[in-house]
């Protein structure tokens, strides 16, 4: 399939092939829309896997970045700078947590949470040296570092990367009984996504996260919640764990915290847990750099008003209603949504998730498939209802007109 205005890829590329993107080459972006190198405009319904929660080039975020570029971009953590405490204090107040540990990428945040959990387990809980275990769920996606892929159940993520890091127990996602059975005296933490994004926006039973909280309290273990995709407004609340009233001990953040401008991540949570990381035990040259803090502070200010969370709730309810209608009509096998986030399962009679993504791209709508038959929808929280409805009308038309043999 070709798309008018899209440049053909070079015959010989020096780019490593660790991604299989849709055949579109983007050049500019504004709000919910992007434009390719040939001038064709597309509605972005992926938003950088939630990194662009506030759309492309949100004026408040661009202004903050420009102003900081004229002042100071990096000090390393050998020195403090004038935005570091301000960022930590403002984010801590937004999330009602004790401490903020800034890093760069989501995977770094998860690695940091794992290290802090283990050290807390040895120094505070009293787990014997090198025997700490962490319970995780199948279908998880917490990054692609060697430690993280050690407990992935995605064969593509694991194959060829062993030997794997020990100390993890994998249980079925959403299964409280299995979770309870996996926890013992060596368990220092339970690490979960409140909603599995990469898995296809998989939503667990309503009581699952509260049950995990209760089990961690019972066994003196930490509840670590990965909100890298689900957090910062995506689900209609600041954190997805807010939906079920759960307060984790540690939360990992990333993606939207950098506003789609710079990589920014953080681990936030209890003082007695993050406090075990002392000078020399963990660090990052770029973590909490001035440019990152300037952008992240602007992100926090956007979230403090509650406007974007409210938009995600309002438009999310409309999105759910439209998707449920497609399921009822038999055009989708199933659909799951929370806030402005959805996973739609394509009936094989309509092709694969990749084929649906390509057909929507031909109609100037950008989405991305995952795990074969599933397509994720994660539009910017700033999308208009009119643009959302146009995209859903196009999706409906594509499904009605496409049946594979």
C-alpha positions as CSV (number, residue, x, y, z in Angstrom):
1,X,0.0,0.0,0.0
2,X,1.3,3.5,-0.8
3,X,0.2,6.8,0.7
4,X,0.2,10.0,-1.3
5,X,2.9,12.3,-0.2
6,X,5.0,9.8,1.8
7,X,8.6,9.5,0.7
8,X,9.9,6.0,-0.2
9,X,12.5,4.6,2.2
10,X,16.1,4.6,1.0
11,X,17.3,1.5,-0.8
12,X,20.1,1.1,1.7
13,X,19.5,2.1,5.3
14,X,22.1,2.4,8.1
15,X,19.3,2.4,10.7
16,X,19.1,-0.7,12.9
17,X,15.9,-2.6,12.3
18,X,14.5,-3.1,15.8
19,X,11.2,-1.5,14.8
20,X,8.6,-2.2,12.1
21,X,6.9,1.2,11.7
22,X,4.0,2.1,9.4
23,X,5.3,3.4,6.1
24,X,4.9,7.1,6.9
25,X,7.7,9.7,7.4
26,X,6.6,12.5,9.6
27,X,8.0,16.0,9.5
28,X,5.9,18.3,11.7
29,X,3.2,18.2,14.3
30,X,0.7,20.5,16.0
31,X,-1.9,19.4,18.6
32,X,-3.5,16.1,17.5
33,X,-2.2,16.4,13.9
34,X,1.0,15.5,12.2
35,X,2.2,16.1,8.7
36,X,4.5,13.9,6.6
37,X,7.4,15.0,4.3
38,X,5.0,15.2,1.4
39,X,2.5,17.5,3.1
40,X,-0.2,14.9,4.0
41,X,-1.8,15.5,7.4
42,X,-2.8,12.7,9.8
43,X,-4.7,12.5,13.0
44,X,-2.5,11.0,15.6
45,X,-4.4,8.4,17.7
46,X,-1.3,6.9,19.3
47,X,0.2,10.0,21.0
48,X,3.6,8.4,21.3
49,X,2.2,5.6,23.5
50,X,1.0,8.3,25.9
51,X,4.2,10.3,25.8
52,X,2.2,13.0,23.9
53,X,-0.7,13.2,26.3
54,X,-0.9,17.0,25.7
55,X,-0.5,16.7,22.0
56,X,2.4,17.8,19.7
57,X,4.2,21.0,20.6
58,X,1.8,22.1,23.4
59,X,2.5,25.9,23.7
60,X,3.0,25.8,27.4
61,X,5.6,23.0,27.1
62,X,7.3,24.4,24.1
63,X,7.6,27.8,25.9
64,X,9.1,26.2,29.0
65,X,11.7,24.3,26.9
66,X,12.6,27.4,24.8
67,X,13.1,29.5,28.0
68,X,15.2,26.9,29.6
69,X,17.4,26.4,26.5
70,X,18.4,30.0,26.9
71,X,19.4,29.5,30.5
72,X,20.9,26.1,31.5
73,X,20.5,22.5,30.1
74,X,22.7,20.3,32.2
75,X,24.7,20.3,35.4
76,X,24.9,16.6,36.2
77,X,23.9,15.7,39.7
78,X,27.4,16.8,40.9
79,X,25.6,20.2,41.4
80,X,22.1,21.3,42.2
81,X,20.2,23.7,39.9
82,X,17.3,26.1,40.6
83,X,14.5,23.8,39.2
84,X,15.4,20.5,40.8
85,X,13.7,21.0,44.2
86,X,10.9,22.9,42.6
87,X,10.1,20.0,40.3
88,X,10.3,17.5,43.1
89,X,8.1,19.5,45.4
90,X,5.5,20.2,42.8
91,X,5.3,16.6,41.6
92,X,5.2,15.3,45.2
93,X,2.3,17.7,46.0
94,X,0.3,16.6,42.8
95,X,0.6,12.9,43.7
96,X,0.7,13.3,47.5
97,X,4.0,11.4,47.9
98,X,7.0,11.8,50.1
99,X,10.0,11.7,47.7
100,X,10.7,12.0,44.0
101,X,13.7,10.4,42.3
102,X,14.1,11.7,38.8
103,X,15.5,9.6,36.0
104,X,15.3,9.7,32.2
105,X,13.4,6.8,30.6
106,X,10.6,4.6,31.8
107,X,12.8,1.5,31.8
108,X,15.2,3.4,34.1
109,X,12.4,4.2,36.4
110,X,11.4,0.5,36.7
111,X,15.1,-0.5,37.2
112,X,15.3,2.1,39.9
113,X,12.2,0.8,41.6
114,X,13.5,-2.7,41.5
115,X,16.8,-1.7,43.1
116,X,15.1,0.4,45.8
117,X,12.7,-2.5,46.6
118,X,15.5,-5.0,47.0
119,X,17.6,-2.7,49.1
120,X,14.6,-1.9,51.3
121,X,13.9,-5.6,51.6
122,X,17.4,-6.3,52.9
123,X,17.9,-3.2,55.1
124,X,14.3,-2.7,56.5
125,X,12.4,-6.0,56.1
126,X,15.3,-8.2,56.9
127,X,15.3,-10.6,53.9
128,X,18.5,-12.6,53.8
129,X,21.2,-11.3,51.4
130,X,20.6,-12.0,47.8
131,X,17.3,-13.9,48.4
132,X,14.8,-11.1,47.6
133,X,11.9,-11.9,45.3
134,X,9.5,-9.7,43.3
135,X,6.2,-10.9,42.1
136,X,5.1,-9.7,38.6
137,X,2.3,-10.5,36.2
138,X,2.3,-12.3,32.9
139,X,1.6,-10.1,29.8
140,X,3.6,-7.3,31.5
141,X,5.6,-4.6,29.8
142,X,8.0,-2.7,31.9
143,X,10.7,-2.0,29.4
144,X,13.4,-3.9,27.5
145,X,16.5,-3.8,29.7
146,X,18.1,-7.2,30.5
147,X,16.7,-7.3,34.0
148,X,13.2,-6.4,32.8
149,X,13.0,-8.9,30.0
150,X,14.0,-11.5,32.5
151,X,10.4,-11.5,33.7
152,X,8.7,-10.7,30.4
153,X,6.4,-13.4,29.0
154,X,6.8,-12.0,25.4
155,X,9.0,-14.3,23.5
156,X,10.1,-11.6,21.1
157,X,11.4,-9.6,24.1
158,X,13.2,-12.5,25.7
159,X,14.5,-14.8,23.0
160,X,18.3,-14.5,22.5
161,X,18.9,-12.3,25.6
162,X,19.7,-14.8,28.3
163,X,21.0,-15.6,30.8
164,X,18.2,-13.9,32.8
165,X,18.2,-12.1,36.1
166,X,16.8,-14.2,38.9
167,X,14.5,-13.1,41.7
168,X,11.2,-12.8,39.9
169,X,8.0,-14.8,40.1
170,X,5.4,-14.5,37.3
171,X,1.7,-15.0,38.0
172,X,-1.4,-14.6,35.8
173,X,-2.5,-11.0,35.5
174,X,-5.8,-10.3,37.4
175,X,-5.6,-13.5,39.4
176,X,-5.7,-12.6,43.1
177,X,-5.4,-16.2,44.3
178,X,-2.3,-16.8,42.2
179,X,-0.8,-13.5,43.5
180,X,-1.4,-14.5,47.1
181,X,0.2,-18.0,46.5
182,X,3.3,-16.4,45.1
183,X,4.1,-14.1,48.1
184,X,6.3,-15.4,50.9
185,X,8.8,-14.2,53.4
186,X,11.4,-13.3,50.7
187,X,8.9,-11.1,48.7
188,X,10.0,-7.5,48.8
189,X,7.6,-6.2,46.2
190,X,4.7,-6.8,43.9
191,X,5.2,-4.9,40.6
192,X,2.1,-4.4,38.5
193,X,0.7,-2.3,35.8
194,X,-2.8,-1.1,36.9
195,X,-3.8,-1.5,33.2
196,X,-1.6,-3.4,30.8
197,X,-1.0,-1.0,27.9
198,X,1.4,-2.9,25.6
199,X,-0.7,-6.0,26.2
200,X,-3.7,-4.3,24.5
201,X,-5.2,-2.1,27.3
202,X,-6.0,-5.1,29.5
203,X,-8.1,-4.0,32.4
204,X,-8.0,-6.3,35.5
205,X,-11.0,-7.0,37.7
206,X,-12.0,-4.0,39.8
207,X,-10.9,-5.6,43.0
208,X,-7.5,-6.8,41.8
209,X,-5.3,-3.8,42.7
210,X,-7.0,-3.3,46.1
211,X,-6.4,-7.0,46.8
212,X,-2.8,-6.6,45.8
213,X,-2.5,-3.7,48.2
214,X,-4.0,-5.8,51.0
215,X,-1.7,-8.7,50.3
216,X,1.3,-6.4,50.4
217,X,0.2,-5.0,53.7
218,X,-0.3,-8.4,55.1
219,X,3.1,-9.7,54.1
220,X,5.1,-6.5,54.7
221,X,5.9,-6.1,51.0
222,X,5.9,-3.1,48.7
223,X,3.2,-2.4,46.1
224,X,5.0,-0.9,43.1
225,X,2.7,0.4,40.4
226,X,4.0,1.1,36.9
227,X,2.1,4.2,35.6
228,X,4.4,5.0,32.8
229,X,1.7,4.6,30.1
230,X,-1.4,4.8,32.3
231,X,-0.5,7.8,34.4
232,X,-0.8,11.5,34.2
233,X,-4.3,11.9,33.0
234,X,-4.7,9.1,30.5
235,X,-7.4,7.2,32.4
236,X,-9.4,10.3,33.5
237,X,-7.6,10.4,36.8
238,X,-4.1,11.6,37.5
239,X,-3.0,8.0,38.1
240,X,-4.9,4.9,37.1
241,X,-4.5,3.6,40.6
242,X,-6.7,6.5,41.7
243,X,-9.6,4.8,39.9
244,X,-9.8,2.1,42.5
245,X,-8.6,4.2,45.5
246,X,-5.2,2.4,45.9
247,X,-2.1,4.1,47.2
248,X,1.0,2.3,46.1
249,X,4.3,2.4,48.0
250,X,6.2,3.3,44.8
251,X,5.0,4.6,41.4
252,X,7.0,4.7,38.2
253,X,6.3,7.5,35.8
254,X,7.6,8.4,32.4
255,X,6.4,9.2,28.9
256,X,3.9,12.0,29.4
257,X,6.1,13.5,32.2
258,X,8.4,14.8,29.4
259,X,5.6,16.2,27.3
260,X,6.8,14.5,24.2
261,X,9.8,16.9,24.2
262,X,12.5,15.3,26.3
263,X,12.8,11.9,28.1
264,X,11.8,12.4,31.8
265,X,10.9,9.7,34.3
266,X,10.7,9.4,38.0
267,X,10.1,7.0,40.9
268,X,7.9,8.5,43.5
269,X,6.7,7.2,46.9
270,X,7.5,6.5,50.5
271,X,10.4,8.3,52.2
272,X,11.5,5.2,54.0
273,X,11.7,3.2,50.8
274,X,13.4,5.7,48.4
275,X,15.5,6.8,51.4
276,X,17.6,3.6,51.2
277,X,19.2,4.9,48.1
278,X,22.1,7.0,49.4
279,X,24.9,8.8,47.6
280,X,26.8,6.4,45.4
281,X,24.2,3.7,45.4
282,X,22.2,4.9,42.4
283,X,22.3,7.8,40.0
284,X,22.1,9.3,36.5
285,X,24.1,12.1,34.8
286,X,21.0,13.4,33.0
287,X,18.3,12.5,35.5
288,X,16.6,15.6,36.8
289,X,18.5,17.9,34.4
290,X,17.4,21.5,34.1
291,X,15.7,21.2,30.7
292,X,13.9,18.0,31.8
293,X,12.7,19.7,35.0
294,X,11.5,22.8,33.1
295,X,9.3,20.7,30.8
296,X,8.1,18.4,33.6
297,X,7.2,21.3,35.8
298,X,5.0,22.7,32.9
299,X,3.4,19.2,32.6
300,X,2.6,19.2,36.3
301,X,1.0,22.7,36.0
302,X,-1.2,21.4,33.2
303,X,-2.3,18.5,35.5
304,X,-2.9,20.6,38.6
305,X,-6.0,22.2,37.0
306,X,-7.7,18.8,36.5
307,X,-8.8,20.0,33.1
308,X,-7.1,17.2,31.1
309,X,-8.2,14.5,33.5
310,X,-11.8,15.8,33.1
311,X,-11.5,15.8,29.3
312,X,-10.2,12.2,29.3
313,X,-13.2,11.2,31.4
314,X,-15.7,13.0,29.2
315,X,-14.3,12.1,25.8
316,X,-13.5,8.6,27.1
317,X,-17.1,7.9,27.9
318,X,-18.0,8.9,24.4
319,X,-15.2,6.8,22.9
320,X,-16.4,3.7,24.9
321,X,-20.0,4.2,23.7
322,X,-18.8,4.4,20.1
323,X,-16.6,1.3,20.4
324,X,-19.3,-0.7,22.2
325,X,-21.6,0.0,19.3
326,X,-19.0,-1.4,16.9
327,X,-18.8,-4.6,19.0
328,X,-22.6,-4.8,19.1
329,X,-22.7,-4.5,15.3
330,X,-20.2,-7.3,15.0
331,X,-17.5,-5.1,13.5
332,X,-15.1,-5.6,16.3
333,X,-14.5,-8.8,18.2
334,X,-14.2,-6.9,21.5
335,X,-13.1,-3.5,22.9
336,X,-11.8,-2.3,26.2
337,X,-11.4,1.3,27.2
338,X,-10.7,3.5,30.2
339,X,-10.5,7.2,29.8
340,X,-9.0,8.1,26.4
341,X,-7.3,4.7,26.1
342,X,-8.7,1.7,24.3
343,X,-7.7,-1.7,22.9
344,X,-9.8,-3.0,20.1
345,X,-9.6,-6.6,18.9
346,X,-10.0,-7.1,15.2
347,X,-12.1,-10.0,14.0
348,X,-9.9,-12.0,11.5
349,X,-12.6,-11.5,8.8
350,X,-11.4,-7.9,8.8
351,X,-7.7,-8.9,8.6
352,X,-5.0,-8.3,11.2
353,X,-4.3,-5.4,13.5
354,X,-1.5,-4.4,11.2
355,X,-3.8,-4.4,8.2
356,X,-6.4,-2.3,10.0
357,X,-3.6,0.2,11.0
358,X,-2.5,0.5,7.3
359,X,-6.1,1.0,6.1
360,X,-6.6,3.7,8.6
361,X,-3.3,5.3,7.7
362,X,-4.6,5.5,4.1
363,X,-7.5,7.6,5.5
364,X,-5.1,9.8,7.4
365,X,-5.4,8.3,10.8
366,X,-2.4,6.9,12.7
367,X,-2.8,4.0,15.1
368,X,-0.6,1.0,15.9
369,X,-1.2,-2.7,16.3
370,X,0.0,-5.0,19.1
371,X,0.0,-8.8,19.5
372,X,-1.5,-9.5,16.1
373,X,-5.2,-8.7,16.2
374,X,-5.3,-5.8,18.6
375,X,-5.0,-2.1,17.8
376,X,-4.4,0.5,20.5
377,X,-6.1,3.9,20.6
378,X,-4.5,6.6,22.7
379,X,-5.3,10.1,21.3
380,X,-3.9,13.2,22.9
381,X,-6.0,14.3,25.8
382,X,-6.3,17.6,23.9
383,X,-8.2,16.1,20.9
384,X,-11.5,17.7,20.0
385,X,-14.7,15.7,20.0
386,X,-15.1,16.5,16.3
387,X,-11.7,15.0,15.4
388,X,-12.4,12.0,17.6
389,X,-15.8,11.4,15.9
390,X,-14.3,11.8,12.5
391,X,-11.7,9.1,13.2
392,X,-14.3,6.8,14.7
393,X,-16.5,7.3,11.6
394,X,-13.6,6.4,9.4
395,X,-12.9,3.3,11.6
396,X,-16.5,2.3,11.2
397,X,-16.5,2.7,7.5
398,X,-13.2,0.7,7.1
399,X,-14.6,-2.2,9.1
400,X,-17.9,-2.2,7.2
401,X,-16.2,-2.2,3.9
402,X,-13.4,-4.7,4.6
403,X,-13.9,-8.4,4.8
404,X,-10.9,-10.7,4.0
405,X,-11.4,-14.0,2.3
